[in-house]
Amino acid sequence: MVKQSKQRRSRGGTRGILPVAVGLVALVVVAAGLTLILRRPQATSAAPEALDGCRASPQFVAAASSSAPMALATDGREKGLVLRATDGATPVYQHPTWDDAGYLGAIAYDQAGNVYAAPTPRLSLADNPLAGAATLWRADTATGDLLPFVTLPGAASERNPFGVLGLFYACGLDTLYAGSVLGSTPSAERGGVIAIHLPDGGQTALLSDTDVMGVLVVRQGAGYTLYAGLARRPAIIALPLDAQGHVTGPATQVLDLLDAGASPQERARKLRLVGDTLVADLVPFTFSLQANATDTPQIRKATWTWDAATGAWALRQAAT
């Protein structure tokens, strides 16, 4: 009788375990289903929108362009800022103050037509002293006078004489973004992206300990995305910003320039959004003055288009 009772309890226990086991299996199946749902590609993210529509041409350019269309340039053999005829026939014009900062590199315009420029050494530090590498200059839209505007944190050195390598003005935010390598050494990155709030020149560091060249900010959904071309490797990263331009998450790599045909030494010096196309100007960069000294920069271009289905950039044209 005792054995029979035990057998009954054993069979009853088995019957009790089975529903629990089945329930656990069902729970695992449901959990797996949820995991699949969570990992399923998300709905199409908002397409990037350009933020440079409000930028105005300087008044002094219009005044000097009565005979032929002219454009500002910093990439010629002339020191500083120059006005160069777009037809190549009209002589270059240069305001008396435009070479005060030495050789210049990146420039940007704001909505009033003021021009912001970053000193960039060429072959010698005689024209671009190390003490001036952290200063951004501003050419007044009306007078053309080029004067110091703000000084960024950090200092250049003989091992790294470079400072700000990229500039971008974002309409709506009324903010100038600077890509910097200031203070970096061969073993340590101390650059980043600094937001300079206009017109008072207040500064906010958005990205630190990351050497940056080209910068671009686009509107995306309810916020913004800041793209930065890295100075130490051929890649472009993205940093999410909210509607006020504050950082909302970590930076992530979105493009490997090697996949677009770039060489290991090429970097995204300048980024811009044209319609739905992201354009990157690629140049060799190794923190060397000799490699940077040229009257005709070796610029190649690569382009990507926004893929709404994946919410990512797709290569359109490899580097040429």
PELIN-V387181 format. One record per backbone hydrogen bond with DSSP energy under -0.5 kcal/mol. NH is the residue of the N-H (numbers start at 1). CO is the residue of the C=O. Records with the same first field share a line. If there is no record, write none. Layout:
NH->CO ; CO
This chain:
5->1
6->2
7->3
8->4
9->5
10->6
11->7
12->8
13->9
14->10
15->11
16->12
17->13
18->14
19->15
20->16
21->17
22->18
23->19
24->20
25->21
26->22
27->23
28->24
29->25
30->26
31->27
32->28
33->29
34->30
35->31
36->32
37->33
38->34
39->35
40->36 ; 37
49->219
55->52
56->110
60->141
61->58
62->58
63->59
64->60
65->61
71->84
73->82
81->98
82->73
83->93
84->71 ; 82
85->90
86->69
87->69
88->85
93->83
98->95
100->97
102->99
105->118
108->116
110->114
113->110
115->139
116->108
117->137
118->106
119->135
120->103
122->124
127->124
128->124
132->129
133->130
135->132
136->150
137->117
138->147
139->115
140->138 ; 145
144->140
147->138 ; 145
149->136
150->136
152->134
156->130
157->160
164->133
165->163 ; 179
166->179
168->177
170->168 ; 175
171->51 ; 169
173->171
174->170
175->170
176->196
177->168
178->194
179->166
180->178 ; 192
181->163
184->181
185->188
188->185
190->188
192->180
193->207
194->178
195->204
196->176 ; 194
197->195 ; 202
198->174
201->197
202->197
204->195
206->193 ; 204
207->193
209->191
210->191
212->180
213->229
214->268
216->227
218->225
219->49
220->223
223->220
224->241
225->218
226->239
227->216 ; 225
228->237
229->214
230->228 ; 235
231->211
232->211
235->233
236->255
237->228
238->252
239->226
241->224
242->246
245->242
248->240
249->240
252->238
254->236
255->236
257->234 ; 255
258->234
259->256
260->257
261->258
262->257
266->263
267->283
269->267 ; 281
270->281
272->279
274->272 ; 277
275->273
277->274
278->304
279->272 ; 277
280->302
281->270
282->280 ; 300
283->267
285->265
292->288
293->289
294->292
299->297
300->282
302->280
303->317
304->278
305->314
306->276
307->312
308->306
311->307
312->307
314->305
316->303
317->303
319->260
320->301
